[in-house]
């Protein structure tokens, strides 16, 4: 069986690796001149590191990732710990796989290196999928004036997916009223031990600030979300101004000021956060979607990339267990739709919960400990490698 994948990001390459491991032939089409991830840090919880370890990537990940000791929520002004949970060895003992922090570029490099060494995978760069035709017994895609034929097409081409638009038309997202900042802070600019080896989220009225180590602890990734109107550019490559970020978090704890003051100005970007509702259907015939192409997720549960990685494993499992392509793709979609929709809805709820103030914030702080524990169990225990046989 030959699979054509539009999009060479984290989801697309992971799907290619899962399919090749099952003996499938795969071609991946990436429109950029080279494989590379825009953005900075990413969190890989056990539900997706399970898939990456299955692909034989454990040692490569450990060479460039960071293993946090725990996760914690803090008060924006006084720094008081609202809630904390262990990660590290505790997560490995409970779920069998670790929790990583990693730079997006590092993760994609690990995936592409593995794909390059696979005889069943062909990687194309500078190749944009411009159209597709489902012939009933095969699928054909057009790319830069040439065509390629396979048994199925996977649209892993991101939030502005050409494949999704070709099936369902253009969708109009809704601006959430939130603008996100991202920045990297070189660790050697800070006093030793100034930032704990945790995933830390600071909650405050109408905004929040998240930071954690990446690249083996040499960098600190910061994601800072602010409720504001009047700027609605949905792009990860829009430069941000230091003075605006500093103003947005004026009055926040001194640790936040330290991180902002020492951020690499060239790494400072901002993007408007748009929301898209869960799709009632993803694919048609021999075409399906994966990752942000079908379930783009707000960054308030740190599960966007994890869902795309899970998708790749479940897709491969369904194709292994059903010789008829369209039936396998329908099963894949049915197995994934509710879980990914739940993550989308949960991320939307967190966008509100993180920014509460007054009595509502006080009530949230009292309840968050037990609630976060239940949420983690539901996320981390999921096994995408067995979903197709158990679902």
TORKOL-4160 file (C-alpha; in steps of 0.2 Angstrom, whole numbers, padded with zeros to 4 digits, m for minus):
391
<pt num="1" X="0000" Y="0000" Z="0000"/>
<pt num="2" X="0006" Y="0017" Z="m0005"/>
<pt num="3" X="0002" Y="0033" Z="0006"/>
<pt num="4" X="0004" Y="0051" Z="0000"/>
<pt num="5" X="0006" Y="0063" Z="0014"/>
<pt num="6" X="0004" Y="0082" Z="0011"/>
<pt num="7" X="0014" Y="0091" Z="0024"/>
<pt num="8" X="0031" Y="0087" Z="0032"/>
<pt num="9" X="0028" Y="0093" Z="0049"/>
<pt num="10" X="0028" Y="0083" Z="0066"/>
<pt num="11" X="0012" Y="0075" Z="0062"/>
<pt num="12" X="0016" Y="0071" Z="0044"/>
<pt num="13" X="0033" Y="0063" Z="0047"/>
<pt num="14" X="0027" Y="0054" Z="0062"/>
<pt num="15" X="0013" Y="0046" Z="0052"/>
<pt num="16" X="0026" Y="0041" Z="0038"/>
<pt num="17" X="0037" Y="0033" Z="0051"/>
<pt num="18" X="0022" Y="0023" Z="0059"/>
<pt num="19" X="0016" Y="0018" Z="0041"/>
<pt num="20" X="0034" Y="0013" Z="0036"/>
<pt num="21" X="0036" Y="0002" Z="0051"/>
<pt num="22" X="0021" Y="m0007" Z="0046"/>
<pt num="23" X="0028" Y="m0011" Z="0029"/>
<pt num="24" X="0019" Y="0003" Z="0019"/>
<pt num="25" X="0027" Y="0014" Z="0006"/>
<pt num="26" X="0025" Y="0032" Z="0009"/>
<pt num="27" X="0029" Y="0049" Z="0000"/>
<pt num="28" X="0029" Y="0065" Z="0010"/>
<pt num="29" X="0027" Y="0082" Z="0001"/>
<pt num="30" X="0033" Y="0097" Z="0010"/>
<pt num="31" X="0031" Y="0114" Z="0002"/>
<pt num="32" X="0045" Y="0123" Z="0011"/>
<pt num="33" X="0063" Y="0122" Z="0004"/>
<pt num="34" X="0068" Y="0111" Z="0019"/>
<pt num="35" X="0060" Y="0102" Z="0034"/>
<pt num="36" X="0059" Y="0114" Z="0048"/>
<pt num="37" X="0047" Y="0118" Z="0062"/>
<pt num="38" X="0042" Y="0136" Z="0066"/>
<pt num="39" X="0040" Y="0140" Z="0084"/>
<pt num="40" X="0050" Y="0135" Z="0099"/>
<pt num="41" X="0046" Y="0123" Z="0114"/>
<pt num="42" X="0034" Y="0109" Z="0114"/>
<pt num="43" X="0028" Y="0097" Z="0128"/>
<pt num="44" X="0028" Y="0078" Z="0124"/>
<pt num="45" X="0017" Y="0069" Z="0137"/>
<pt num="46" X="0018" Y="0050" Z="0139"/>
<pt num="47" X="0003" Y="0047" Z="0127"/>
<pt num="48" X="0014" Y="0053" Z="0113"/>
<pt num="49" X="0031" Y="0049" Z="0119"/>
<pt num="50" X="0025" Y="0031" Z="0119"/>
<pt num="51" X="0023" Y="0032" Z="0100"/>
<pt num="52" X="0040" Y="0040" Z="0098"/>
<pt num="53" X="0049" Y="0026" Z="0108"/>
<pt num="54" X="0039" Y="0013" Z="0098"/>
<pt num="55" X="0048" Y="0021" Z="0083"/>
<pt num="56" X="0065" Y="0019" Z="0091"/>
<pt num="57" X="0068" Y="0037" Z="0094"/>
<pt num="58" X="0071" Y="0036" Z="0113"/>
<pt num="59" X="0090" Y="0039" Z="0113"/>
<pt num="60" X="0089" Y="0053" Z="0100"/>
<pt num="61" X="0076" Y="0062" Z="0110"/>
<pt num="62" X="0086" Y="0061" Z="0126"/>
<pt num="63" X="0101" Y="0069" Z="0118"/>
<pt num="64" X="0091" Y="0085" Z="0114"/>
<pt num="65" X="0076" Y="0085" Z="0126"/>
<pt num="66" X="0074" Y="0090" Z="0144"/>
<pt num="67" X="0065" Y="0079" Z="0157"/>
<pt num="68" X="0056" Y="0090" Z="0169"/>
<pt num="69" X="0053" Y="0085" Z="0187"/>
<pt num="70" X="0035" Y="0091" Z="0188"/>
<pt num="71" X="0022" Y="0104" Z="0183"/>
<pt num="72" X="0016" Y="0118" Z="0194"/>
<pt num="73" X="0004" Y="0132" Z="0194"/>
<pt num="74" X="0008" Y="0149" Z="0202"/>
<pt num="75" X="0000" Y="0165" Z="0207"/>
<pt num="76" X="0005" Y="0179" Z="0195"/>
<pt num="77" X="0009" Y="0192" Z="0209"/>
<pt num="78" X="0016" Y="0183" Z="0224"/>
<pt num="79" X="0022" Y="0167" Z="0216"/>
<pt num="80" X="0013" Y="0156" Z="0228"/>
<pt num="81" X="0011" Y="0138" Z="0221"/>
<pt num="82" X="m0007" Y="0135" Z="0218"/>
<pt num="83" X="m0005" Y="0117" Z="0213"/>
<pt num="84" X="0009" Y="0105" Z="0208"/>
<pt num="85" X="0011" Y="0087" Z="0202"/>
<pt num="86" X="0027" Y="0077" Z="0199"/>
<pt num="87" X="0033" Y="0071" Z="0182"/>
<pt num="88" X="0050" Y="0063" Z="0180"/>
<pt num="89" X="0051" Y="0045" Z="0187"/>
<pt num="90" X="0033" Y="0046" Z="0194"/>
<pt num="91" X="0026" Y="0048" Z="0176"/>
<pt num="92" X="0037" Y="0034" Z="0169"/>
<pt num="93" X="0032" Y="0022" Z="0183"/>
<pt num="94" X="0013" Y="0026" Z="0181"/>
<pt num="95" X="0012" Y="0027" Z="0162"/>
<pt num="96" X="0028" Y="0018" Z="0156"/>
<pt num="97" X="0035" Y="0033" Z="0146"/>
<pt num="98" X="0042" Y="0049" Z="0150"/>
<pt num="99" X="0037" Y="0067" Z="0149"/>
<pt num="100" X="0049" Y="0078" Z="0138"/>
<pt num="101" X="0051" Y="0096" Z="0134"/>
<pt num="102" X="0059" Y="0099" Z="0117"/>
<pt num="103" X="0062" Y="0112" Z="0104"/>
<pt num="104" X="0050" Y="0109" Z="0090"/>
<pt num="105" X="0065" Y="0110" Z="0078"/>
<pt num="106" X="0075" Y="0097" Z="0087"/>
<pt num="107" X="0060" Y="0085" Z="0087"/>
<pt num="108" X="0057" Y="0087" Z="0068"/>
<pt num="109" X="0076" Y="0084" Z="0065"/>
<pt num="110" X="0075" Y="0068" Z="0075"/>
<pt num="111" X="0059" Y="0063" Z="0065"/>
<pt num="112" X="0067" Y="0068" Z="0048"/>
<pt num="113" X="0083" Y="0059" Z="0052"/>
<pt num="114" X="0073" Y="0043" Z="0056"/>
<pt num="115" X="0063" Y="0045" Z="0040"/>
<pt num="116" X="0078" Y="0048" Z="0029"/>
<pt num="117" X="0085" Y="0031" Z="0034"/>
<pt num="118" X="0069" Y="0022" Z="0030"/>
<pt num="119" X="0069" Y="0014" Z="0013"/>
<pt num="120" X="0050" Y="0014" Z="0012"/>
<pt num="121" X="0049" Y="0033" Z="0014"/>
<pt num="122" X="0052" Y="0046" Z="0000"/>
<pt num="123" X="0054" Y="0064" Z="0006"/>
<pt num="124" X="0050" Y="0079" Z="m0006"/>
<pt num="125" X="0054" Y="0097" Z="m0002"/>
<pt num="126" X="0049" Y="0112" Z="m0012"/>
<pt num="127" X="0034" Y="0102" Z="m0017"/>
<pt num="128" X="0017" Y="0110" Z="m0014"/>
<pt num="129" X="0001" Y="0099" Z="m0016"/>
<pt num="130" X="m0010" Y="0109" Z="m0028"/>
<pt num="131" X="m0024" Y="0097" Z="m0031"/>
<pt num="132" X="m0030" Y="0079" Z="m0029"/>
<pt num="133" X="m0042" Y="0067" Z="m0038"/>
<pt num="134" X="m0050" Y="0052" Z="m0030"/>
<pt num="135" X="m0051" Y="0039" Z="m0044"/>
<pt num="136" X="m0061" Y="0026" Z="m0033"/>
<pt num="137" X="m0047" Y="0013" Z="m0034"/>
<pt num="138" X="m0032" Y="0025" Z="m0032"/>
<pt num="139" X="m0029" Y="0043" Z="m0027"/>
<pt num="140" X="m0019" Y="0056" Z="m0038"/>
<pt num="141" X="m0011" Y="0072" Z="m0032"/>
<pt num="142" X="m0004" Y="0086" Z="m0042"/>
<pt num="143" X="0012" Y="0095" Z="m0036"/>
<pt num="144" X="0021" Y="0109" Z="m0045"/>
<pt num="145" X="0016" Y="0103" Z="m0062"/>
<pt num="146" X="0019" Y="0084" Z="m0059"/>
<pt num="147" X="0007" Y="0071" Z="m0052"/>
<pt num="148" X="0009" Y="0056" Z="m0040"/>
<pt num="149" X="m0002" Y="0041" Z="m0038"/>
<pt num="150" X="m0005" Y="0031" Z="m0022"/>
<pt num="151" X="m0018" Y="0021" Z="m0012"/>
<pt num="152" X="m0023" Y="0035" Z="0000"/>
<pt num="153" X="m0020" Y="0054" Z="0003"/>
<pt num="154" X="m0017" Y="0061" Z="0021"/>
<pt num="155" X="m0019" Y="0080" Z="0023"/>
<pt num="156" X="m0006" Y="0084" Z="0037"/>
<pt num="157" X="m0004" Y="0101" Z="0030"/>
<pt num="158" X="m0008" Y="0111" Z="0045"/>
<pt num="159" X="m0021" Y="0124" Z="0051"/>
<pt num="160" X="m0023" Y="0132" Z="0033"/>
<pt num="161" X="m0024" Y="0114" Z="0025"/>
<pt num="162" X="m0026" Y="0114" Z="0006"/>
<pt num="163" X="m0032" Y="0096" Z="0007"/>
<pt num="164" X="m0046" Y="0101" Z="0020"/>
<pt num="165" X="m0051" Y="0116" Z="0009"/>
<pt num="166" X="m0052" Y="0105" Z="m0006"/>
<pt num="167" X="m0064" Y="0093" Z="0002"/>
<pt num="168" X="m0074" Y="0104" Z="0013"/>
<pt num="169" X="m0071" Y="0122" Z="0007"/>
<pt num="170" X="m0063" Y="0136" Z="0017"/>
<pt num="171" X="m0068" Y="0138" Z="0035"/>
<pt num="172" X="m0069" Y="0154" Z="0045"/>
<pt num="173" X="m0061" Y="0153" Z="0062"/>
<pt num="174" X="m0066" Y="0164" Z="0077"/>
<pt num="175" X="m0054" Y="0175" Z="0085"/>
<pt num="176" X="m0053" Y="0171" Z="0104"/>
<pt num="177" X="m0048" Y="0188" Z="0110"/>
<pt num="178" X="m0031" Y="0181" Z="0115"/>
<pt num="179" X="m0014" Y="0185" Z="0108"/>
<pt num="180" X="0001" Y="0174" Z="0112"/>
<pt num="181" X="0019" Y="0178" Z="0114"/>
<pt num="182" X="0033" Y="0166" Z="0113"/>
<pt num="183" X="0051" Y="0169" Z="0117"/>
<pt num="184" X="0067" Y="0160" Z="0121"/>
<pt num="185" X="0079" Y="0164" Z="0136"/>
<pt num="186" X="0097" Y="0158" Z="0136"/>
<pt num="187" X="0099" Y="0149" Z="0153"/>
<pt num="188" X="0117" Y="0156" Z="0154"/>
<pt num="189" X="0109" Y="0174" Z="0156"/>
<pt num="190" X="0101" Y="0170" Z="0172"/>
<pt num="191" X="0108" Y="0166" Z="0190"/>
<pt num="192" X="0111" Y="0148" Z="0193"/>
<pt num="193" X="0095" Y="0139" Z="0199"/>
<pt num="194" X="0084" Y="0154" Z="0195"/>
<pt num="195" X="0071" Y="0144" Z="0186"/>
<pt num="196" X="0066" Y="0127" Z="0193"/>
<pt num="197" X="0066" Y="0112" Z="0182"/>
<pt num="198" X="0047" Y="0112" Z="0180"/>
<pt num="199" X="0034" Y="0116" Z="0168"/>
<pt num="200" X="0027" Y="0132" Z="0176"/>
<pt num="201" X="0011" Y="0141" Z="0172"/>
<pt num="202" X="0008" Y="0158" Z="0181"/>
<pt num="203" X="m0010" Y="0162" Z="0182"/>
<pt num="204" X="m0017" Y="0180" Z="0182"/>
<pt num="205" X="m0032" Y="0191" Z="0178"/>
<pt num="206" X="m0034" Y="0190" Z="0159"/>
<pt num="207" X="m0017" Y="0183" Z="0155"/>
<pt num="208" X="m0005" Y="0169" Z="0159"/>
<pt num="209" X="0013" Y="0165" Z="0157"/>
<pt num="210" X="0021" Y="0148" Z="0154"/>
<pt num="211" X="0040" Y="0143" Z="0155"/>
<pt num="212" X="0050" Y="0127" Z="0154"/>
<pt num="213" X="0067" Y="0121" Z="0149"/>
<pt num="214" X="0071" Y="0115" Z="0131"/>
<pt num="215" X="0087" Y="0110" Z="0122"/>
<pt num="216" X="0094" Y="0100" Z="0136"/>
<pt num="217" X="0092" Y="0114" Z="0148"/>
<pt num="218" X="0101" Y="0127" Z="0139"/>
<pt num="219" X="0086" Y="0137" Z="0134"/>
<pt num="220" X="0070" Y="0142" Z="0143"/>
<pt num="221" X="0054" Y="0142" Z="0132"/>
<pt num="222" X="0041" Y="0155" Z="0136"/>
<pt num="223" X="0023" Y="0156" Z="0130"/>
<pt num="224" X="0014" Y="0171" Z="0137"/>
<pt num="225" X="m0005" Y="0174" Z="0133"/>
<pt num="226" X="m0014" Y="0190" Z="0135"/>
<pt num="227" X="m0032" Y="0195" Z="0132"/>
<pt num="228" X="m0032" Y="0210" Z="0120"/>
<pt num="229" X="m0042" Y="0216" Z="0105"/>
<pt num="230" X="m0037" Y="0225" Z="0089"/>
<pt num="231" X="m0023" Y="0214" Z="0082"/>
<pt num="232" X="m0028" Y="0198" Z="0074"/>
<pt num="233" X="m0013" Y="0191" Z="0064"/>
<pt num="234" X="m0013" Y="0172" Z="0064"/>
<pt num="235" X="0005" Y="0169" Z="0060"/>
<pt num="236" X="0019" Y="0161" Z="0070"/>
<pt num="237" X="0032" Y="0172" Z="0061"/>
<pt num="238" X="0026" Y="0189" Z="0066"/>
<pt num="239" X="0039" Y="0198" Z="0076"/>
<pt num="240" X="0034" Y="0205" Z="0093"/>
<pt num="241" X="0040" Y="0221" Z="0102"/>
<pt num="242" X="0049" Y="0219" Z="0118"/>
<pt num="243" X="0041" Y="0235" Z="0125"/>
<pt num="244" X="0024" Y="0229" Z="0122"/>
<pt num="245" X="0027" Y="0212" Z="0130"/>
<pt num="246" X="0035" Y="0221" Z="0145"/>
<pt num="247" X="0020" Y="0232" Z="0146"/>
<pt num="248" X="0008" Y="0217" Z="0145"/>
<pt num="249" X="0016" Y="0209" Z="0161"/>
<pt num="250" X="0019" Y="0225" Z="0171"/>
<pt num="251" X="0016" Y="0222" Z="0189"/>
<pt num="252" X="0019" Y="0203" Z="0188"/>
<pt num="253" X="0031" Y="0193" Z="0199"/>
<pt num="254" X="0050" Y="0197" Z="0198"/>
<pt num="255" X="0053" Y="0180" Z="0191"/>
<pt num="256" X="0043" Y="0185" Z="0176"/>
<pt num="257" X="0051" Y="0201" Z="0174"/>
<pt num="258" X="0068" Y="0192" Z="0174"/>
<pt num="259" X="0063" Y="0181" Z="0160"/>
<pt num="260" X="0056" Y="0195" Z="0149"/>
<pt num="261" X="0072" Y="0206" Z="0152"/>
<pt num="262" X="0083" Y="0192" Z="0147"/>
<pt num="263" X="0074" Y="0185" Z="0132"/>
<pt num="264" X="0083" Y="0184" Z="0115"/>
<pt num="265" X="0075" Y="0198" Z="0106"/>
<pt num="266" X="0076" Y="0189" Z="0089"/>
<pt num="267" X="0066" Y="0175" Z="0096"/>
<pt num="268" X="0051" Y="0186" Z="0101"/>
<pt num="269" X="0036" Y="0183" Z="0091"/>
<pt num="270" X="0017" Y="0185" Z="0094"/>
<pt num="271" X="0002" Y="0177" Z="0086"/>
<pt num="272" X="m0017" Y="0179" Z="0087"/>
<pt num="273" X="m0026" Y="0164" Z="0093"/>
<pt num="274" X="m0041" Y="0158" Z="0083"/>
<pt num="275" X="m0053" Y="0144" Z="0087"/>
<pt num="276" X="m0060" Y="0131" Z="0076"/>
<pt num="277" X="m0074" Y="0120" Z="0081"/>
<pt num="278" X="m0072" Y="0101" Z="0080"/>
<pt num="279" X="m0076" Y="0094" Z="0063"/>
<pt num="280" X="m0091" Y="0082" Z="0061"/>
<pt num="281" X="m0081" Y="0073" Z="0047"/>
<pt num="282" X="m0063" Y="0073" Z="0042"/>
<pt num="283" X="m0061" Y="0064" Z="0026"/>
<pt num="284" X="m0069" Y="0057" Z="0010"/>
<pt num="285" X="m0066" Y="0041" Z="0001"/>
<pt num="286" X="m0047" Y="0038" Z="0000"/>
<pt num="287" X="m0043" Y="0055" Z="0008"/>
<pt num="288" X="m0041" Y="0059" Z="0027"/>
<pt num="289" X="m0034" Y="0072" Z="0038"/>
<pt num="290" X="m0022" Y="0073" Z="0052"/>
<pt num="291" X="m0016" Y="0085" Z="0066"/>
<pt num="292" X="m0020" Y="0103" Z="0064"/>
<pt num="293" X="m0028" Y="0100" Z="0047"/>
<pt num="294" X="m0043" Y="0093" Z="0056"/>
<pt num="295" X="m0042" Y="0097" Z="0075"/>
<pt num="296" X="m0032" Y="0113" Z="0078"/>
<pt num="297" X="m0030" Y="0115" Z="0096"/>
<pt num="298" X="m0028" Y="0131" Z="0107"/>
<pt num="299" X="m0011" Y="0129" Z="0117"/>
<pt num="300" X="m0019" Y="0128" Z="0134"/>
<pt num="301" X="m0017" Y="0109" Z="0137"/>
<pt num="302" X="0000" Y="0107" Z="0128"/>
<pt num="303" X="m0008" Y="0093" Z="0118"/>
<pt num="304" X="m0008" Y="0099" Z="0100"/>
<pt num="305" X="0007" Y="0090" Z="0094"/>
<pt num="306" X="0003" Y="0075" Z="0105"/>
<pt num="307" X="m0014" Y="0073" Z="0096"/>
<pt num="308" X="m0005" Y="0073" Z="0079"/>
<pt num="309" X="0007" Y="0060" Z="0084"/>
<pt num="310" X="m0007" Y="0049" Z="0091"/>
<pt num="311" X="m0016" Y="0051" Z="0074"/>
<pt num="312" X="m0001" Y="0044" Z="0065"/>
<pt num="313" X="0000" Y="0028" Z="0076"/>
<pt num="314" X="m0019" Y="0025" Z="0075"/>
<pt num="315" X="m0020" Y="0028" Z="0056"/>
<pt num="316" X="m0006" Y="0015" Z="0054"/>
<pt num="317" X="m0015" Y="0003" Z="0065"/>
<pt num="318" X="m0032" Y="0005" Z="0056"/>
<pt num="319" X="m0023" Y="0002" Z="0039"/>
<pt num="320" X="m0015" Y="m0013" Z="0046"/>
<pt num="321" X="m0031" Y="m0021" Z="0052"/>
<pt num="322" X="m0042" Y="m0017" Z="0037"/>
<pt num="323" X="m0037" Y="m0021" Z="0019"/>
<pt num="324" X="m0051" Y="m0010" Z="0012"/>
<pt num="325" X="m0044" Y="0008" Z="0012"/>
<pt num="326" X="m0060" Y="0018" Z="0014"/>
<pt num="327" X="m0066" Y="0007" Z="0028"/>
<pt num="328" X="m0049" Y="0009" Z="0037"/>
<pt num="329" X="m0049" Y="0028" Z="0035"/>
<pt num="330" X="m0067" Y="0029" Z="0042"/>
<pt num="331" X="m0062" Y="0018" Z="0057"/>
<pt num="332" X="m0047" Y="0029" Z="0060"/>
<pt num="333" X="m0058" Y="0045" Z="0060"/>
<pt num="334" X="m0071" Y="0037" Z="0071"/>
<pt num="335" X="m0058" Y="0032" Z="0084"/>
<pt num="336" X="m0050" Y="0049" Z="0084"/>
<pt num="337" X="m0064" Y="0061" Z="0083"/>
<pt num="338" X="m0071" Y="0061" Z="0101"/>
<pt num="339" X="m0054" Y="0061" Z="0109"/>
<pt num="340" X="m0047" Y="0076" Z="0098"/>
<pt num="341" X="m0063" Y="0085" Z="0100"/>
<pt num="342" X="m0062" Y="0083" Z="0119"/>
<pt num="343" X="m0045" Y="0091" Z="0119"/>
<pt num="344" X="m0051" Y="0105" Z="0108"/>
<pt num="345" X="m0065" Y="0109" Z="0120"/>
<pt num="346" X="m0054" Y="0106" Z="0136"/>
<pt num="347" X="m0041" Y="0119" Z="0129"/>
<pt num="348" X="m0055" Y="0131" Z="0126"/>
<pt num="349" X="m0061" Y="0129" Z="0144"/>
<pt num="350" X="m0043" Y="0131" Z="0150"/>
<pt num="351" X="m0042" Y="0148" Z="0141"/>
<pt num="352" X="m0056" Y="0154" Z="0152"/>
<pt num="353" X="m0050" Y="0146" Z="0168"/>
<pt num="354" X="m0032" Y="0152" Z="0167"/>
<pt num="355" X="m0037" Y="0170" Z="0167"/>
<pt num="356" X="m0050" Y="0171" Z="0181"/>
<pt num="357" X="m0049" Y="0184" Z="0194"/>
<pt num="358" X="m0057" Y="0188" Z="0211"/>
<pt num="359" X="m0068" Y="0175" Z="0219"/>
<pt num="360" X="m0069" Y="0164" Z="0203"/>
<pt num="361" X="m0050" Y="0163" Z="0204"/>
<pt num="362" X="m0050" Y="0159" Z="0222"/>
<pt num="363" X="m0063" Y="0145" Z="0219"/>
<pt num="364" X="m0053" Y="0138" Z="0205"/>
<pt num="365" X="m0037" Y="0138" Z="0215"/>
<pt num="366" X="m0046" Y="0127" Z="0229"/>
<pt num="367" X="m0052" Y="0115" Z="0216"/>
<pt num="368" X="m0038" Y="0113" Z="0204"/>
<pt num="369" X="m0027" Y="0100" Z="0212"/>
<pt num="370" X="m0039" Y="0085" Z="0211"/>
<pt num="371" X="m0046" Y="0091" Z="0194"/>
<pt num="372" X="m0029" Y="0092" Z="0186"/>
<pt num="373" X="m0025" Y="0074" Z="0192"/>
<pt num="374" X="m0040" Y="0067" Z="0184"/>
<pt num="375" X="m0036" Y="0076" Z="0168"/>
<pt num="376" X="m0018" Y="0070" Z="0167"/>
<pt num="377" X="m0024" Y="0052" Z="0170"/>
<pt num="378" X="m0036" Y="0053" Z="0155"/>
<pt num="379" X="m0023" Y="0061" Z="0144"/>
<pt num="380" X="m0007" Y="0051" Z="0148"/>
<pt num="381" X="m0015" Y="0033" Z="0149"/>
<pt num="382" X="m0021" Y="0033" Z="0131"/>
<pt num="383" X="m0012" Y="0020" Z="0121"/>
<pt num="384" X="m0013" Y="0025" Z="0102"/>
<pt num="385" X="m0003" Y="0010" Z="0098"/>
<pt num="386" X="m0017" Y="m0001" Z="0104"/>
<pt num="387" X="m0032" Y="0010" Z="0099"/>
<pt num="388" X="m0036" Y="0001" Z="0083"/>
<pt num="389" X="m0037" Y="m0016" Z="0090"/>
<pt num="390" X="m0046" Y="m0010" Z="0106"/>
<pt num="391" X="m0057" Y="0003" Z="0100"/>
